Amino acid sequence: MNSTDTNRPFFDRVATRISRINSVISVGLDSDPNRIPAHLQTADLPRWAFNRRIIDATHEHTVCYKPNTAFYEDPSGWRALRETIAYAHGKDVPVLLDAKRADIGNTTRQYAELLNKADAITVNPYMGRDSLQPFLDRENKGVFILCRTSNPGGADLQDLELVTGETVYERIAALAEGWNTHGNVGLVVGATAPEELESLREYVPDLPFLVPGIGAQDGDPEAAVTYGLVDDVGLINSSRGIIFAGDDNGEQFADTAGVAAKRLKQQLNQFRDTA
Ligand SMILES: O=c1ccn([C@@H]2O[C@H](COP(=O)(O)O)[C@@H](O)[C@H]2O)c(=O)[nH]1
């Protein structure tokens, strides 16, 4: 069964890939133009040249690629991203756009077009259900709602306690569960907040998590796996920790990334029930 067949629900496709390659890692393609090795800078599309080599070296360990759109939002960047998505699909790896979108109706309908080519997206719940509806309506695409983010300021708003006694992040999780009418919703919960990860897993036992924050942000890999997965389905992401693993400006950068992806897969597999 194909993991990029959009006739199948996103989380079924992820489950297929997890069991096929025995891995739960998402590789973040945050291909900062300033960090692309010198020998690729003269390519027609340096970010695409870089990503192609990273995909070649890492795909056998990778459940999903997660390009953050921040690194592609210029004309040649969008071209590089389109090529990257098609290439990942050619390796049967789904692509999750980390775009953190949402807006009022007509604008958010336009944002949801980002899903035409990709398999899943991250969205921001701040504007409420109608701002997410066009994403949620795409039944076979994954929608990951920011819940408890990994950055230090994630606590500023998300940890506030409401009059109901819940925290803001718990309220977001409860709302997300109600919005999950097609079974295509997950939450973004950072590995840098292991206690919140644990309490959210109890709060919403059925929602898979996308867990960023291991590697460069020094989050907790054991908590990421233990609480991020539901029936062994979820995505544990590392971006810079893989694609810039050696901080290697030379031609070996892709091999170094491949070794880092394999090592992370093996590290995370120690904490899975089924590995
Ligand atoms: O809470 C969040 C939400 C998203 N991210 C994104 O994930 C990657 C992490 O990159 P690393 O290099 O592995 O630190 C990046 O695209 C962030 O924008 C997050 O870190 N935390």
The ligand as a MOL file (V3000), in Angstrom:
LIG
                    3D

  0  0  0     0  0            999 V3000
M  V30 BEGIN CTAB
M  V30 COUNTS 21 22 0 0 0
M  V30 BEGIN ATOM
M  V30 1 O 6.2960 24.1130 18.5700 0
M  V30 2 C 6.9170 24.0690 17.5020 0
M  V30 3 C 6.2810 24.0810 16.2830 0
M  V30 4 C 7.0450 23.9780 15.1540 0
M  V30 5 N 8.3890 23.8770 15.2090 0
M  V30 6 C 9.1270 23.7480 13.9520 0
M  V30 7 O 9.7810 22.4800 13.9120 0
M  V30 8 C 11.0810 22.6330 13.3570 0
M  V30 9 C 12.1110 22.3180 14.4120 0
M  V30 10 O 13.4040 22.4890 13.8880 0
M  V30 11 P 14.7380 21.9910 14.6690 0
M  V30 12 O 15.8390 22.4090 13.7550 0
M  V30 13 O 14.6390 20.4990 14.8210 0
M  V30 14 O 14.7750 22.6960 15.9790 0
M  V30 15 C 11.1500 24.0560 12.8260 0
M  V30 16 O 10.6630 24.0710 11.5020 0
M  V30 17 C 10.1930 24.7970 13.7360 0
M  V30 18 O 9.6310 25.9310 13.1200 0
M  V30 19 C 9.0080 23.8650 16.4230 0
M  V30 20 O 10.2370 23.7740 16.5250 0
M  V30 21 N 8.2620 23.9610 17.5440 0
M  V30 END ATOM
M  V30 BEGIN BOND
M  V30 1 2 1 2
M  V30 2 1 2 3
M  V30 3 1 2 21
M  V30 4 2 3 4
M  V30 5 1 4 5
M  V30 6 1 5 6
M  V30 7 1 5 19
M  V30 8 1 6 7
M  V30 9 1 6 17
M  V30 10 1 7 8
M  V30 11 1 8 9
M  V30 12 1 8 15
M  V30 13 1 9 10
M  V30 14 1 10 11
M  V30 15 2 11 12
M  V30 16 1 11 13
M  V30 17 1 11 14
M  V30 18 1 15 16
M  V30 19 1 15 17
M  V30 20 1 17 18
M  V30 21 2 19 20
M  V30 22 1 19 21
M  V30 END BOND
M  V30 END CTAB
M  END
